[in-house]
Amino acid sequence: MRTTGASRPTPGVTRRANGLAWWLASSIIAAASITFATPPPFQGAHHLVQLENPAIQYQKATPRGPVAKLIDRINRGKATLQFDQHFGYLPSLLKQLDVPVSSQMLVYSRTSLQVDHISPETPRALYFNDDVYVGFVQDPQAGTKIEIASADPVHGAVFYTLDQRPQPHPRPARQDSCLQCHASGQSMGVPGHLARSHLIDQRGDPVTFTGDSSVDHRTPMAQRWGGWYLTGDLHGQTHLGNRPWPADDPPPTAQDTSSLPNLDRFLDTSQYLSPHSDVVALMVYEHQRQMHNFITRLNFQARIQLRRYGHIHYLHEPIEAFLRYLLFVDEAPLAAPVTGTSSFQQEFEQRGPTDSKGRSLRQFNLHTRLFKYPCSYLIYSDAFDQLPEPLLDHIYQRLFAILSGEDRSPPWDSITRRHRKAILEILLETKPNLPQYWRKPERGS
């Protein structure tokens, strides 16, 4: 499964180059330029981890994630997938995997395994929860497939497809061929998840000569969502979404699509489970997919170094980079409030956990930043808990030093005392199996 990703040759690129340059210069997103900023790289992330290293053995290992568990339930007769005439197995699959429909995001970039079914009029739908990503294209009767990426707690992203044609015993099938794109420098060199921003032509192809940007919470708003539709109010903040570029006919500069309550001008939303492509869901997804990649990268590197050297002393810089991302140190600030259009925000916050004061790492800010408390909710994930013990111990030591105020050196001095104190208190009440020394937070707070 691919989020907006691989570049494809675009017919007529040279002929349209001058028109696109004019549009970029005169449109409301001109300030963003066609040069995309690259977020600070994770140390060592651009070289590939050898997946068949004896410490990893990715293809030989037995998956443990939620999709593997669903397949096991199906095999034991404890679960079945029901076929819907309009959406195939999608509604049933989302229900079995506890993936909310409100998480729907619509991608019109012609990328993924099923490019022939994707266009600005028929975008691909993506759905996600904390551990699973599901991709859907229209026309189940035409032999399309549901694409699934599972965030395995030990092995990183594991990929599956589910044939959309009616069948006696439907179940996802593992597809390691997805690693051709999903194990690259763009996914930190490990099996991972992608989210990119391109300028897109009216057919849905990336306009390749403008470049592309891998997107996460560090990416400025003006450079996000090329190739994506989004619904919501951004209160004047511009971006690259909602803008398929007509060949030889750049859209009029007066047409502002930065904030839309619906997508009726672009497509028939009745062909999808939801009429929304909620901007809040998009922002959460961008943070989350890269957080999963960070966790997998550290996991793999630690296992390799423990096997080779018996220690993880060489992982100091990657661990520090991981903590910067976990604590949103380099997050691109919001210039104005962001408002979604679906129930995603409410449903996401309700997942908790919450402390005795009703606080949660899932609570949103959406005025100046994404979350109210700058610490990733994926600290509760199985993938985080399954990090090799020496690595997890070191992360906890560093995290406590930062949150307690013991380490106030740059860049940690950018985290306010109020936020450090709140995050520490929330974790003490809601995160099981914290080291005992965390129970004395008064030091340095």
JOURFEN-V969187 format. One record per backbone hydrogen bond with DSSP energy under -1.0 kcal/mol. CO is the residue of the C=O (numbers start at 1). NH is the residue of the N-H. If there is no record, write none. Layout:
# JOURFEN-V969187
co->CO nh->NH
co->CO nh->NH
This chain:
# JOURFEN-V969187
co->10 nh->13
co->12 nh->16
co->16 nh->20
co->17 nh->21
co->18 nh->22
co->19 nh->23
co->20 nh->24
co->21 nh->25
co->22 nh->26
co->23 nh->27
co->27 nh->30
co->29 nh->32
co->30 nh->33
co->42 nh->45
co->50 nh->53
co->51 nh->58
co->53 nh->56
co->53 nh->57
co->57 nh->61
co->65 nh->69
co->66 nh->70
co->67 nh->71
co->68 nh->72
co->69 nh->73
co->70 nh->74
co->71 nh->75
co->72 nh->76
co->73 nh->78
co->74 nh->77
co->84 nh->88
co->87 nh->90
co->88 nh->84
co->89 nh->93
co->90 nh->94
co->91 nh->95
co->92 nh->96
co->93 nh->97
co->94 nh->99
co->100 nh->103
co->101 nh->104
co->105 nh->126
co->106 nh->229
co->107 nh->124
co->109 nh->111
co->114 nh->117
co->115 nh->118
co->124 nh->107
co->125 nh->136
co->126 nh->105
co->127 nh->134
co->131 nh->151
co->132 nh->129
co->133 nh->149
co->134 nh->127
co->135 nh->147
co->136 nh->125
co->139 nh->142
co->144 nh->164
co->146 nh->162
co->147 nh->135
co->148 nh->160
co->149 nh->133
co->150 nh->152
co->150 nh->158
co->152 nh->156
co->156 nh->152
co->158 nh->150
co->159 nh->175
co->160 nh->148
co->161 nh->173
co->162 nh->146
co->173 nh->161
co->175 nh->178
co->176 nh->179
co->177 nh->180
co->178 nh->181
co->178 nh->182
co->179 nh->183
co->182 nh->192
co->184 nh->187
co->184 nh->189
co->185 nh->188
co->189 nh->49
co->191 nh->157
co->195 nh->215
co->197 nh->213
co->199 nh->207
co->200 nh->245
co->201 nh->204
co->204 nh->110
co->205 nh->201
co->206 nh->208
co->207 nh->210
co->208 nh->211
co->213 nh->197
co->216 nh->219
co->217 nh->332
co->220 nh->223
co->221 nh->224
co->224 nh->240
co->225 nh->228
co->226 nh->198
co->227 nh->108
co->227 nh->109
co->228 nh->242
co->231 nh->279
co->233 nh->339
co->234 nh->237
co->245 nh->202
co->246 nh->249
co->252 nh->255
co->254 nh->256
co->260 nh->232
co->263 nh->266
co->263 nh->267
co->268 nh->271
co->269 nh->272
co->277 nh->231
co->278 nh->282
co->279 nh->283
co->280 nh->284
co->281 nh->285
co->282 nh->286
co->283 nh->287
co->284 nh->288
co->285 nh->289
co->286 nh->290
co->287 nh->291
co->288 nh->292
co->289 nh->293
co->290 nh->294
co->291 nh->295
co->292 nh->296
co->293 nh->297
co->294 nh->298
co->295 nh->299
co->296 nh->300
co->297 nh->301
co->298 nh->302
co->299 nh->303
co->300 nh->304
co->301 nh->305
co->302 nh->306
co->303 nh->307
co->304 nh->308
co->305 nh->309
co->305 nh->310
co->312 nh->315
co->315 nh->319
co->316 nh->320
co->317 nh->321
co->318 nh->322
co->319 nh->323
co->320 nh->324
co->321 nh->325
co->322 nh->326
co->323 nh->327
co->324 nh->329
co->325 nh->328
co->326 nh->376
co->328 nh->331
co->339 nh->233
co->343 nh->347
co->344 nh->348
co->345 nh->349
co->346 nh->350
co->348 nh->351
co->349 nh->352
co->355 nh->358
co->359 nh->355
co->360 nh->363
co->363 nh->372
co->366 nh->338
co->368 nh->334
co->369 nh->366
co->370 nh->365
co->373 nh->375
co->376 nh->379
co->377 nh->380
co->378 nh->381
co->381 nh->385
co->382 nh->386
co->384 nh->387
co->388 nh->392
co->389 nh->393
co->390 nh->394
co->391 nh->395
co->392 nh->396
co->393 nh->397
co->394 nh->398
co->395 nh->399
co->396 nh->400
co->397 nh->401
co->398 nh->402
co->399 nh->403
co->400 nh->404
co->401 nh->407
co->409 nh->412
co->411 nh->414
co->412 nh->415
co->416 nh->420
co->417 nh->421
co->418 nh->422
co->419 nh->423
co->420 nh->424
co->421 nh->425
co->422 nh->426
co->423 nh->427
co->424 nh->428
co->425 nh->429
co->426 nh->430
co->427 nh->431
co->435 nh->438
co->436 nh->439
co->437 nh->440
co->440 nh->443
co->442 nh->445
